[in-house]
Amino acid sequence: MNFRNASQGQPDPKEINRERLKYLTNMKYTIAIQPDELILGNGMRQSFSDRWIAKAREMGHEVRIVNVYQNDIIERLRGCDGFMWRFTHPPFPRLYAKRLLTVAEHGLGLAVFPDWKTAWHYDDKIAQRYLLEATGIPIAKTWIFWNREEAIDFCSNAQFPLVIKLAGGASSQNVRLLNDFNEAKYWINQLFYRGLFSLDRAVNVKPQEIIKRLKPAASLLLKGRHPSPGPWYELQKNYLMVQEFLPNNSYDTRVTVIGNRAFAFRRFNRPNDFRASGSGNFDTDPKSIDLKFVRLGFRTARALSTQSIAIDGLYRGNECVTTEISYSYASWVVHECPGHWQLEGEPESGELIWNRGHVWPQDAIMEDFLVKLESRRKATIS
């Protein structure tokens, strides 16, 4: 493997971080934190805020636990140095969280996590496609159409299979394979006429299933609106997004970059499926990681100026490309990685230094956040 261990005649970055953080404990900050808790698909409980709160208090900082849903939240944030809220992908609280974090960052002048550059494109694959293309990050070829006729014309001449995606969705939700034009036309009509909450397509024709499928139509006729499928979905309409299908990928490579740390593991596809996200079948052995994906992760993080980002990498022949990005992820899988890489120099040519040891991403985020608070303090007194 063409990377160097931190112990090979060089200062251990972990020791450097300890000294840096020891100094920062002398500076006391007030950090507002919104509690978060998520039950993952495998039943595991995950909270970023629990470790943030413990880490900040351990280092002597004041933690102000807030409730972002109270009417006086702005007053609660006043006087704080920073605000942290790890929100997830459902429309609520995602849409509200992006608003409040931006208000805290630009209106109150607080350091926030995630900041605007890190989170504005979260769970929005359309925004991600345009952003990655604009910044020159190699991506799987993606087409977006805002006109039904143009979408039909493209698909009538396209080479299948293609991958259709909705803008939102996690763990391979709202991602499916299009095998021919008729299948593509079906989804185009759904998207440009009535709209969709998901790409699930019922195949059961039992009477009870027919009644179930008639209910949305009845609601639309009688009430003039779609029935709400719950807080996990939002209506997708008037666009088509399709991506090239990249064959011969039995797994993807997930690279999570926090500051100057890159954690990587492989996620294997579900049985008889082309999708890897959410499969639960992963390999964290660093020897199995193609370091081109690690460099792509660093390149993406630097281009987008993110505090935290995870990229999903696939091969297009011999080329490594990104298909999606996310600021949030399952922290326990990152912690399973036996170490991480640090980069000296530029992503394309710099030296990758391997640091052995399990790290909770929440701790890495908090460490970087404290460094950011300190740099802001120094800037105000210089």
C-alpha positions in Angstrom: 0.0 0.0 0.0 1.4 3.4 -0.9 0.9 5.2 2.3 3.1 5.7 5.4 2.3 4.9 9.0 2.4 7.8 11.4 4.9 5.9 13.6 7.6 5.7 10.9 9.9 8.5 12.2 7.2 11.2 12.1 5.3 12.9 14.9 2.1 11.0 15.7 -0.9 13.3 14.6 -2.9 11.9 17.5 -0.3 13.2 19.9 -0.3 16.6 18.2 -4.1 16.7 18.5 -3.9 15.9 22.2 -1.5 18.8 22.8 -3.6 21.1 20.7 -6.8 20.1 22.5 -5.1 20.4 25.9 -4.3 24.0 25.1 -7.9 24.6 23.9 -9.2 23.4 27.3 -7.9 26.6 28.7 -10.3 28.6 26.5 -13.9 28.2 27.7 -16.7 28.3 25.1 -20.5 28.0 25.3 -21.8 25.6 22.8 -25.5 25.1 22.1 -26.4 21.5 21.2 -29.7 20.1 20.0 -30.1 16.5 21.2 -30.5 13.9 18.5 -31.3 10.3 18.5 -31.8 7.9 15.6 -32.8 4.2 15.5 -31.0 2.7 12.5 -32.4 0.0 10.3 -30.4 -2.6 12.1 -32.0 -1.6 15.4 -28.9 0.2 16.7 -29.4 3.5 18.5 -27.2 6.4 17.3 -26.7 9.9 18.8 -24.1 12.4 17.8 -25.2 14.9 20.5 -24.5 12.5 23.4 -20.8 12.3 22.5 -20.6 16.0 21.7 -22.1 16.9 25.1 -19.8 14.5 27.0 -16.7 15.6 25.0 -17.3 19.4 25.5 -18.0 19.0 29.2 -15.0 16.8 29.7 -12.8 19.6 28.3 -14.4 22.2 30.5 -16.7 23.9 28.1 -20.3 25.0 28.8 -23.0 23.1 27.0 -26.4 24.7 26.5 -28.8 22.0 25.6 -31.5 23.6 23.5 -34.9 22.7 22.1 -35.0 24.0 18.5 -38.8 23.6 18.4 -39.5 26.2 21.1 -40.5 29.6 20.0 -37.6 31.3 21.9 -34.8 29.4 20.2 -33.1 32.5 18.8 -32.9 34.0 22.3 -31.6 30.7 23.6 -28.8 30.7 21.0 -27.8 34.3 21.8 -24.6 34.5 23.8 -23.4 31.1 22.6 -20.1 30.7 20.7 -21.4 27.8 18.6 -24.4 25.7 17.7 -24.4 22.0 16.8 -27.3 20.0 15.4 -27.0 16.7 13.6 -30.2 16.4 11.7 -31.3 13.5 9.5 -32.8 13.2 6.0 -36.6 13.2 6.5 -38.2 16.4 5.2 -39.0 17.3 8.8 -36.7 18.2 10.5 -34.3 18.6 7.5 -35.9 21.6 5.8 -36.3 23.4 9.2 -32.7 22.5 10.3 -31.2 24.0 7.2 -33.1 27.3 7.8 -32.2 27.5 11.5 -28.6 26.6 11.1 -28.2 29.2 8.4 -29.9 31.8 10.6 -27.5 31.0 13.4 -24.5 31.2 11.1 -25.4 34.3 9.2 -27.8 36.1 11.5 -26.3 35.4 14.9 -22.7 35.0 13.6 -22.2 31.7 15.4 -19.9 28.9 14.4 -22.3 26.0 13.5 -22.1 22.3 12.6 -23.0 21.5 10.0 -22.3 24.9 8.4 -23.9 26.0 5.1 -21.2 24.7 2.8 -21.4 21.3 4.5 -25.2 20.8 4.6 -27.1 22.9 2.0 -27.0 20.0 -0.6 -27.8 17.3 2.0 -30.3 14.7 0.7 -30.7 16.6 -2.5 -29.2 14.6 -5.3 -30.1 17.2 -7.9 -28.1 19.9 -6.1 -25.3 17.4 -5.6 -25.1 16.7 -9.3 -24.8 20.3 -10.3 -22.4 21.1 -7.5 -20.0 18.2 -8.2 -20.0 19.0 -11.9 -19.4 22.7 -11.2 -16.4 21.9 -9.0 -14.9 19.4 -11.4 -15.3 16.3 -9.2 -15.6 13.2 -11.4 -19.1 11.8 -11.2 -21.2 9.2 -12.9 -22.9 10.7 -15.9 -26.2 12.1 -14.8 -29.0 13.7 -16.8 -31.7 15.9 -15.4 -34.8 16.9 -17.4 -37.3 19.5 -16.3 -39.6 19.0 -19.4 -41.6 15.8 -20.0 -41.1 15.8 -23.8 -37.3 16.2 -23.5 -37.3 13.3 -20.9 -39.3 11.1 -23.3 -37.1 12.0 -26.3 -33.9 11.2 -24.3 -35.2 7.9 -23.0 -36.5 6.8 -26.4 -32.9 7.0 -27.8 -31.0 6.0 -24.6 -29.0 2.9 -24.0 -30.4 0.9 -21.1 -30.1 0.0 -18.3 -30.2 3.4 -16.6 -30.5 4.2 -12.9 -33.4 6.5 -12.0 -33.2 8.5 -8.7 -35.4 10.8 -6.8 -33.8 13.9 -5.2 -34.2 12.5 -1.7 -33.7 9.2 0.0 -31.2 7.2 2.0 -30.0 3.6 2.1 -30.9 3.1 -1.5 -34.4 4.4 -1.1 -35.7 6.0 -4.3 -33.1 4.4 -6.5 -34.0 1.7 -9.1 -32.9 0.3 -12.4 -34.7 1.1 -15.7 -34.4 -1.8 -18.1 -36.2 -0.4 -21.1 -38.0 2.6 -22.6 -41.5 1.4 -21.5 -40.3 1.3 -17.9 -38.7 4.7 -18.2 -41.9 6.1 -19.7 -44.0 4.8 -16.8 -41.9 6.7 -14.3 -41.7 9.8 -16.5 -45.5 10.0 -16.6 -45.7 9.5 -12.9 -43.3 12.3 -12.2 -44.7 14.8 -14.6 -48.4 14.2 -14.0 -49.3 13.2 -10.5 -45.9 13.2 -8.8 -44.3 10.6 -6.6 -43.4 10.1 -2.9 -41.2 7.1 -3.7 -40.1 4.8 -6.4 -41.8 1.8 -4.9 -44.0 0.1 -7.5 -46.7 -2.2 -6.3 -46.8 -5.6 -8.1 -49.4 -7.4 -5.9 -52.8 -7.5 -7.6 -54.8 -9.0 -4.7 -58.2 -7.2 -4.0 -56.9 -5.6 -0.8 -53.9 -4.3 -2.7 -56.1 -2.8 -5.5 -58.2 -1.1 -2.9 -55.1 0.3 -1.3 -53.9 1.6 -4.6 -57.2 3.2 -5.3 -57.2 5.2 -2.1 -54.7 7.8 -3.3 -56.7 8.4 -6.5 -59.9 8.8 -4.5 -58.2 11.2 -2.2 -56.9 13.2 -5.2 -60.4 13.3 -6.7 -62.4 14.2 -3.6 -59.9 16.4 -1.7 -57.8 17.7 -4.6 -54.6 16.6 -2.9 -52.4 13.6 -2.4 -52.8 11.8 0.9 -49.7 12.3 3.1 -47.5 9.2 3.4 -46.0 10.5 6.6 -43.0 12.6 7.6 -40.5 10.5 5.8 -41.6 11.5 2.3 -42.1 14.6 0.3 -43.8 14.9 -3.1 -41.4 14.7 -6.1 -42.7 16.2 -9.3 -41.8 17.8 -12.7 -38.3 16.4 -13.2 -36.5 13.3 -14.2 -33.0 12.4 -13.0 -31.3 9.4 -14.5 -27.7 8.2 -14.1 -25.5 5.9 -16.2 -25.4 2.3 -15.0 -21.9 1.3 -14.1 -21.5 -2.5 -14.5 -19.0 -4.7 -12.8 -19.3 -3.0 -9.4 -20.1 -5.6 -6.8 -19.5 -3.0 -4.0 -19.0 0.7 -3.6 -16.3 2.4 -1.5 -17.6 4.8 1.2 -15.0 7.4 2.2 -15.9 9.7 5.1 -13.7 12.8 5.4 -13.7 14.8 8.6 -11.2 17.6 8.6 -8.0 16.0 7.5 -9.1 12.5 8.4 -10.4 9.9 5.8 -12.1 6.7 6.9 -12.9 4.2 4.2 -14.7 0.9 3.9 -16.3 -1.2 1.2 -20.1 -1.9 1.1 -21.1 -5.0 -0.9 -24.3 -5.1 -2.9 -27.5 -6.7 -1.8 -28.1 -10.2 -3.2 -29.2 -10.0 -6.9 -29.1 -6.2 -6.7 -26.9 -3.4 -8.0 -27.3 -1.3 -4.8 -24.9 -1.3 -1.9 -26.1 1.5 0.4 -28.0 0.0 3.3 -27.0 -3.6 2.6 -25.3 -3.9 6.0 -22.5 -6.0 4.4 -19.3 -4.1 4.7 -15.5 -4.6 4.9 -13.3 -2.2 6.8 -9.9 -3.8 6.0 -7.7 -0.9 4.9 -5.7 -3.3 2.6 -8.8 -3.7 0.5 -9.3 0.0 -0.1 -8.3 1.5 -3.4 -6.5 4.7 -2.3 -7.7 6.5 -5.4 -11.1 6.6 -3.6 -9.4 8.1 -0.5 -7.8 10.8 -2.6 -11.2 11.4 -4.3 -12.7 11.9 -0.9 -10.1 14.4 0.1 -10.4 16.2 -3.2 -14.2 16.4 -2.8 -14.0 17.7 0.8 -11.5 20.4 -0.2 -13.4 21.5 -3.3 -16.6 21.8 -1.3 -15.0 23.2 1.9 -17.0 20.7 4.1 -16.6 20.0 7.8 -17.8 16.4 7.2 -18.6 14.5 4.1 -19.1 10.9 2.9 -18.8 10.0 -0.7 -20.0 6.9 -2.5 -17.4 5.8 -5.0 -17.8 3.4 -7.9 -15.6 2.4 -10.9 -16.3 3.6 -14.4 -13.8 1.2 -16.0 -10.5 2.2 -14.4 -11.8 5.6 -13.3 -13.0 6.3 -9.8 -16.2 8.4 -9.7 -18.6 9.7 -7.1 -22.3 8.9 -7.3 -23.6 10.7 -4.1 -22.4 12.7 -1.1 -23.7 13.2 2.4 -22.6 15.1 5.5 -24.3 12.6 7.8 -23.8 8.8 8.1 -23.9 5.8 10.4 -21.2 6.7 13.0 -20.8 3.1 14.2 -19.5 1.9 10.8 -17.0 4.7 10.7 -15.9 3.7 14.2 -15.4 0.1 13.0 -12.6 1.3 10.7 -9.3 0.3 12.3 -7.7 3.6 11.5 -7.8 6.6 9.1 -5.6 8.4 6.6 -4.3 11.9 6.9 -3.1 13.9 3.8 0.1 15.8 3.5 -0.1 18.0 0.4 -2.6 17.9 -2.4 -5.2 15.2 -2.9 -3.9 14.0 -6.2 -0.2 13.8 -5.2 0.2 14.3 -1.5 1.4 11.6 1.0 -1.3 9.6 2.7 -0.3 8.8 6.3 -2.1 5.9 8.1 -3.1 6.4 11.7 -4.1 3.2 13.5 -6.9 3.2 16.0 -10.7 3.4 16.2 -12.2 6.9 16.3 -15.7 8.0 16.8 -16.6 10.5 14.1 -18.6 12.6 16.7 -15.3 13.1 18.6 -13.4 14.2 15.5 -16.2 16.6 14.6 -16.1 18.2 18.1 -12.3 18.4 18.1 -12.4 20.3 14.8 -15.3 22.5 16.0 -13.2 23.6 19.0 -10.3 24.4 16.8 -12.7 26.5 14.7 -13.9 28.4 17.7 -10.4 29.1 18.7 -9.4 30.4 15.3 -12.5 32.7 15.3 -11.5 34.0 18.7 -7.9 34.8 17.6 -9.3 36.5 14.5 -11.4 38.9 16.6 -8.5 39.9 18.8 -5.8 40.2 16.2 
